[in-house]
Amino acid sequence: MRYGTIPDSYERSMTHLEYDEAQKLGLPSLIYIIDEDNQPILPKYVETGEGAKRLKELKGVLTKRHVVSFFTTPDDLAAKILHDVPEALKRIGARIEGKLELTSEPDSEELLRQFSLLPKIFRGKEVIIQFINPGDFRAVFSETCVALNLEAGASVSSHLKLSSGDTYYVFGENDLALALCKIPKMAKVMAKALTVFGSVKRADWTDDGPIVTLETESGLLIREILQMQGPDEEA
């Protein structure tokens, strides 16, 4: 649902440029386009303005030049690729050894369950989360920024409940920190996040001198806001 990044000195996105190069070289092309009418995230929440216009034009070109396949979910896309790629390789005389099989990754709910139990092991995992914005994002303490490798003075957090019922500290950094602070209170949010974990030394001063302890921090760092529905909007 995104046109993609446009490199400096170019007028087309990386995806568009890669497609153009493949056509120039005469490479076989398998085109898969997301079925936007059957998604939990509406296109209008993902790409807007000039990017949305260029994406529509590119999809129009692809559907005219090629027989395209439409997919609904990542698993659906994987199944289609698994079926189509071997056939395409055979047509160009490539030899296929072994058996191609789908491998499944734990879904977001299962990854979060694993992360809550073993945060150090399951840090760095990408998950999709949904929550109602409590409207109380605030600056992150410097010690927490050090532990989680966040930029001090440019990060915010909130302790909130996800749609699953579990509670986590949710963080935003730089542009996403600003975006989170601008979301209306009680708005429904769907976002892509990264599980984060770290440790920091804290010193408590006593009459006998400082007592240093090692404390851990964990939470979910927002990487992309996928959908936002205002409190007054209908589902």
Buried (B, 14 or more C-beta within 10 A) or exposed (E): BEBBEBEEEEEBBEBBBEBEEEEEEEEEEBBBBBEBEEBEBEBEBBBEEEBBEBBEEBBEEBEEEEEBBBBEEEEBBBEBBEEEBBEEEEEEEEEEEEEEEEEEEEEBBEBBBBBBEEBEEBBEBEBBBBBBBEEEBEBBBEBBBBBBEBEEEBBBBBEBEBEBEEEBBBBBBEEBBEBBBEBBEEBBBBBBBBBBBBBBEEEEEEEEEEEEEEEEBBBBBBBBBBBBBEEEEEE
